[in-house]
Amino acid sequence: MKKITYLDSTLRDGAQGEGISFSTQDKLNIVKLLDELKIDYIEAGNPFSNPKDMEFFEKLADVKLSHSKIAAFGSTRRKNIKAEDDANLKALVSCGADILVIFGKSWDLHVTDVLNTTYEENLNMIFDTVSFLKKNGKKVIYDAEHFFDGYKNNNKYALETLKMAHKAGADHLCLCDTNGGSLTLEIIEIMEVVKKELPDAKIGIHTHNDSEMAVANSVVAVQHGATMVQGTLLGIGERCGNANLLAIIPTLQIKLGYKGIPTEALESLTTFAIKAAEIMNITIPNGMAYVGKSAFAHKAGMHIDGVTKLSSSFEHINPEKVGNNRRFLMSEVAGRSTLIKAIQKVDKNIKRTDAITDEVIKLIKEKEHRGYQYEGADASLELLIRKKLGLYKSYFELVTFRTITEQHTKGGYFPATAIVRIKVDDTIELSVGDGQGPVDALDKALRKALEKFYPNLKNFKLTDYKVRILDSEKASSATTRVIIESRDEKNIFTTVGVSDDIIEASFKALVDAIEYKLLLDENNGLKK
């Protein structure tokens, strides 16, 4: 079984993505997450590029890793000077990292029009840099920037840059599709040439997603000789992003039999994705392969029936292999079978023919008639069924709540205050929360009150909020449906609330989310 080495560039290439901004603590948390995932190399950036990275590398020295190795990032020496006189290279040698990722130019266009130097000097820059770092005891991963575009423009010169890095002693030669425009057949063809020209070199692949081909191009590169794959968590990165390691890893290991991260890490891949998204403050697309909320969700009655009889009929892998869950969506096309499966998830002993089954189905239909939609609102649906079956446990009682909104001269800011009074067992708690709008204020007030009784709510947050007006012809008295998506460190779930009042609808969905989180915690053995 061939071993694939993974290098994660979330903290360097990924940090260049629009909307991504890591604090020093965020970066340290990502490092710990990647080490837990058993990623081989963590490209941590350039330790001297800015004060934040300097602070990060200083604190990184105190982090004990069980598997991953830290790699610092830099470029070849500047033109027309000696490598030992280059300030950046001297800084990399002294930064404390034993592994260095160095990029150099492979595209002749960049040599003449970006570096403004000669072909020969660029080759010397590559050779001198790698040689200097190897003499100083460093492991060198050479990133051939724009390699595929360079090869297509001047294949002889692009190959010469690789040979120069290899001659100087680079431990890995990583071929970069920096513009993300290469097609799969091009990757295959060029990989075959590189293998022939450099048969004893260790080849890596680094792809970008500008043609939505990054994962596919990485996979075929491995199939044609690459033994290192570079990418980022959830595919974040500049422009359209980098190759998504959380899609590449299961494809290579489950489908193609390559050895990479341990099986136990692979079986927690969805949890790792949720934790990564939490640190990055982004939402995982529902349709993301393997780890998305909808990756194993079934809606059509025929699909549901097929999966029930034989899961492989409509699922390419067992979702448990990546720590995800199979979901049957409630909808007008799902049918009675889906409702029964939702009931049996709560109590597996209930049968189709039981009277309570018809009662639960009738209740769901009545709620849908009033505007509720349980497609995707799996948490609210389970709570509704539990209440009907007498299996619902109340974790708190909402006594009263009030919201106060204000007008503010600052554009885009709508301050609000919420006051909630709850009862847990025999204790009544009053709490006040301020937020950006009434829903945010309610969320904060309710959490503040409940966290005294349920500390684990600190690891739970609202991640998405959607509003739909169901009967717009009624204007301000129209029925409103609110969908809230929430997540903790391991789960993503959705709740729904419906009312003529948008605040009440929001609060219903919010309360359901909190109750479902507490139910999950209790099922996992976490007590208040």
N, C-alpha and C positions, 0 to 999 in steps of 0.2 A: 504494500500500500504506500503510495508516494506521499511524502510529507509536504504540505504547503506552509510556507512562512507568511504570516500576516503582519503588515505594518500599517498602523492606524495614523492618519494624518488629520484627525479631527481638530487638534489643537493648533495646527498650522494652516493647512489648506482649507480645512473646514471653517476655521475662524474668519476666513475671508468672504464667507457667504453673507448675503444681504440679510440684515436683521439679527445676525449672530454677534453677541458681545459677551465674552467670558470675563468674569472677575478672576482674581488669583485663586480664590477658593473654589470657583467653578472648575478651573483647570485642574486643581488638585483632586477634586471629586471625580472628574473624567478619568484621570490617571488611575485612581483606585478602582473605578468601574472596569476599565480596560484590563487591569491586572486580574480582577476577579473573573473576567471573561476569558482570560488566558491568551490574550493577544501577545504576539512575540515581541514586537517593537512598537514603541510609542514615540512618534515624531513630535517633540515638544516645542518646536519653534527655534528661533534664533535667540540665544540667551542675552545678546547685547543689542537687540534691535530697538528696544524701548524700555522705559523704567518698569512697566508692568511685567514684562518677560524676565527682566533681571531679578525682580522680587520673586517671581514664580520659580526660577531655577534655584534661587537661594533656599526657598522653602522645600523644594523638591528633594534636596539633599538629605532631608530628615525623614522622607517617606520610605518605609520599608516595603519592597515589592516582593511577592512570592514567585512571580513568573516573568512578567514583562521587563524589558530593558528599555531605558530611555535613550533616545537618539536626538542629537542637536542638528540643526539645519543651517546650511550656508551655501555659498556659491564658490566657483573657482576663483583663483586669484585675479586681481585686476590686471589689465593688459600692461605689458612692458615693465613689469617689476618682478623681483624674485618672490617666490612663495614665502620664504622665511621673513621677507620684509612686509608682507601683507598684514595689516592690522587685524582684519577680520579673521584670517586663518590663525593667527597667533592667539586671538581671543578664543576661537573654537578649541584649540589645543588645550587651553587652560580652563575650559568651562566645567570640567569634571565628568563629562559624558564620554564613555568609551566608544560609542558608536556615533558616526557622523553621516548625515545624508547631505551629499554635495551635488548641486545641479550645474550642468554645463550646457553649452549650445551645440545642438546637432543640426539645426536648420541653417544652411548657408545664408539665407536671407537675414537671419538674426545676426550672424557673424558680421556681415558687411553693413547692414542698415541699423542695427541696434547697438552692437558693441563697437562698431566703426573700427574694425581691425581686420587683419588678414586671416585667411584660412589657416596658414601655418601657425600664426601666433595663437589662435584659438586652440589648436591641437596642443601647443606647448603649455597653454594655461591649464588644460585638462590633465596632461601628464604631470606637470610640476606640482599641481595641487594634490592629486592623489598620492604621488610619491612622498611629498612632504608629510602628509597626514599619516601614511603608513609607517614612515620612519619614526614618527612620534607615538607609535604603538596603538593607533586608532583602527577600528574596523570601519571600512568605508563602503557605503551604499551610494553608487553613482547614479543619479537621475539624469537620463538623457532627455533634456527638455525638448519638446516639439519633435521627438524622434520620427514619428510616422509622417508628419508633414515634411520634415527634412528629407526623409528617405524618398518620398514621392517626388520631391523637387530635384534631389541630387543624391541618388542612392549610394554612390561611391564615397562621397564625403561623409554622409551620415554614418556609414559603417566604419569609416576611418576614425571618427570621434569615439565610437565604442571601443575599437581596438586599442586606441591610445589609453583609455581608462583601464582597460583590462591589462595591458602591458605594464601599467604603473602599479598594478596590484589591487584594484578595486575588488571587494569581496562579492558584490552583487552589481549587475548592470540592469538598471530599471528603465524600460522603454516607456516613454510618456506620450500619451495622446493629449497634449496640453490644450488644444483647441476643441477637443471633443467631437471632431468631425469625421473621424475614420469609421469605415464600415467593417462589418465582421469579416468579410472575405479578404479585405485588405490586411486586417490584423493577422489572419491566418497565413497569407502569402508572405508577409514580411517576417513573421516569426520563423517560418521555415528557412528563410534566407539567413537570418541571424544565427540560428542553430547550426547551419552548415558552415558559416564563416567563423563562428566562435564556439566550437563544439564542447570545450571544457569550461565555458563561463556559466555562472549562475545567473539566470535571466529573471527579471521581475517585470511586472506590468502596472502601470499607473494611468487610469483613464478618467476622462471627464464626460459629462452627460449631456452635452449640447445637442446631440442627435438622439437622445434617449437610448443610447447603446452602451453605456458605461459598464453595466453588469454583464451583458452579453459579451462584450469585447474582452472583459477580464476573464470570463469563463473559458472562452475559446483560446485565449492566450495560454492559459494553464493546460488545456488539452493539447496544445502544440509546443509545450516545453517550458513555460514559465513556472518557476518554483516559489516565487514571492509575489504576493498581491498587495498592492497599496490601495487604501480607500478610507472612507470616513463612516462614522456612525450615522445611520439614517440618510446617508448620501449628501450631507450638507457640504457647501463649498461655493466658490465663486461662480457667477453666472447661473448656469443650470445645475451646478453641483458636481460632486465627485462620485465615483463608484460606491455604491452602498454595500458596505461589508456585511450588513445584517441580511442581505439577500444573497451575496456571493457565497458566504460561508455555508449556509444550509444546502445551497445548490451543489457545491463541490463535494460536500461530505455526505449528504443523504442520497443524492441522485447519481454522483459519479464516483463515490467511494474513496475520495482523497482523505488523508489524515490531517487534522488541523487542531481545532480546539477540542477539549474533552467532551464526551457525550453528555455529562451532567451539566456542563455550561451550555451546550447546544439546546438542551431540554428546558433551559431557562431563558432562551433568547428573547422571548416577548417581554419578560420582566426587565431584561437589560435595556430593551428598546424604550420601555416606559420610563425607566430611571434616567436614561440619556435625554429623553425629551423633556423631562422635568428640569434637569440641569440646564439645558439649552433654552428653556422657556418657549418651546414650540409644540405644536400639535402633530402627532403622527397621522398622516393621511389614512383615512379608513381603508383605502384600497391598497395600501403598501403590502407588497408580497411578504408572506410568512408571518409578519408581526402586526399587521394592520387589524383593526377591529372587524373589518368585513372580509378578511382573507379567507375565512371559513364560514361565512354567513350564507344561508340558503333561504330563498324567498318563494320561488315557484314550487307549486305542489308536486310536480313531477320530479324536480330535483330533490326535494325533501324526502319523497318516497324512495327515490333511488339511493340516497345516502343512508337512509335507515336500513335498507336491505343490504347494501354493500357500499361502504364509505368511499371506496376507490372509484365508484361510478361517477362521482362529481367532485372528488377531492384528489389533488395530485400527490399529497402526502397526508399522513395522520397528523392533525394539528398538535397533538401532544409531543411530537418530536421536536417542536420548537417552542413548547410551552404556551401555545395558543389554545383557543376553545372553539368548538363547533357551535354555531348559533343558528336557530331556526327563527326567521323573522315573521312577525304577525302582519298579515296583510290580506287584501281581498283576493289574492291569488294563492295564498298559502293553504287554506282549507282547514277542515275540522281536525285533521291529523296533527297539525302544528299546535293547535290549542291543547290537544290532549298531551302532547309531549311536554308542553310548558307546565301543565298540571303535574305530570309524573316526575318532572324535575324536582318539584317540591315534595311530593309523596308518591314514591314509585309503586305503592300498593294499590293506588286508585286505578280502576279499570274503565274502559270505554263505556261499559253498560251501567256503571254506578249512577245513581240519581244525582249525586253531588257533582258529577262531571257535567251534566246538563245545566245544573245551577251555576257553576263557574262560567261556562261558556255563555249562558244568558247574561250574566253580569258583565262580562267583557264586552259583549255586543251592545249592551245598554250604555256602557261608558263610551264606547266608540261613537254611538249615536249622539252623545252629548259633546263630542269634539275631541275625545282622547284618541291618541294614535300610539299603538304599542309597537309598531314596527321600529326596531332599534331601541325602544325604551324598555330594555329587558329588565332593568332593576325595578321600575314601577310595576311592571307586569307581575314579577315574582311577589312583590309585596302585596299586590291586590289579591293574588291567588292565596297567599298565606292567610290573609285576613278572612277570606271566605271559608277556608278549610279549618279555621280555628287554630292555625299554627303561627300566628303573628304574635310577636313579643314587642310590647311598647317600651322603648328605651327612655323616653321622656314625654312629657305632656306639655303642649304649648298652651299657655294660659291666655296671654294676650300679646299682640304686637302692634306697633305704631311706627309709621315713617313720616319724616318731615323733610321736605325738599326746600332748597334755597335757590335764589337767583344769584349769579356771580358775574362780575364784569370780566373776568378772565375767560377768554374764548376757549370753548371745548371743555370747560370744567363745570360740573353740575353737582355740587356737594349735597349730601343728604345725611340725615341721622336716623338711626333705627333704634327703637327701644323694645326689647322682648322680655317677657316673663315666662320662664319655664319651670316645670316641676319634675324632679327626678326622685323617685321613691317618695319620701315625705319632706324633701327639701325644695324650697322655692328659691330660684335664682333670678335676679334682675340684672340685665346687661344692656349697655349702650354701645353702639358702633357707628363710626363715621366712615363714609365711603364715597366713591365716585358714582353717584346715582343711588336710588333706593334699594336696588337688588344687592349691590355690593355692600351697602350699609347693613342690610338684613343678614347677609352671609357672615359678616364680621361680628355682628352682635350675637348671633346664634352660636357661632363657634366659641366666642369668648365665654359665654355662659356654660356651654357643654364641655369644653376642654377641662374644666375643673373636675368633671366626673369621668370623662373619657379622653385621657391624654393623647391617645393615638389619632385623634382628629387633627393633630398638628401636621400629620403626614398626608393630609387629604385636601384637595383643592378643586375648585370649579375651573374647568378648562375651556368650555364653550357654552354659548348662550344663544339660542335662536327663538325668535318670536314670529308667530303667524296669526294674522287676523282671519277668522274662519268665515264670518258673514259681514263683509265690508259694507254692505248696503245699510247696515244698522249704525254706521258711523261710530261715534264714541261709545256706544253701548254694545258694540260687537263682542262676540265671544273670542277670547284670545287663548291660543295654545302656546305654551312655553316648553322648549326642550333644553335640558341642561345636561352637558357631558361633564363628568367628574373623574378624577383618578387619584389613586394613592400610589405607593411604591410598586405595586404588583398588578393592579387592576384598572381597567377603564370601563365605566358603565354610564348608562344614560337613563334619565328620569323625565317624566312629563307632568305638567300641571295645566289645568284648564279652568278658566273663570271669565266672567264678564269684566273683571278687574285685573289688569296686567300685573299689578303688585301681588295680588292673591295667587294668581296663576304661577308666578315666579316662585312665591314662597312655598306652594304645594310641591313644586318640582324640587326645590332646595331641601325641604324637609324629607322627602323621599330619598334624596341622595344621601343625606346624613344617616337616616335610618338603615339604608342598605349597606353603607360603609360599616356601621356598628354590627350589623348582622354578619358581614364577612369576617370582621374581627373575631366575633364570638365563635363562628364556625372554625376559625383557624386557631382557636384556643387562647385568644387574647382577651383578657378580662379588663374591666374598668379599674 
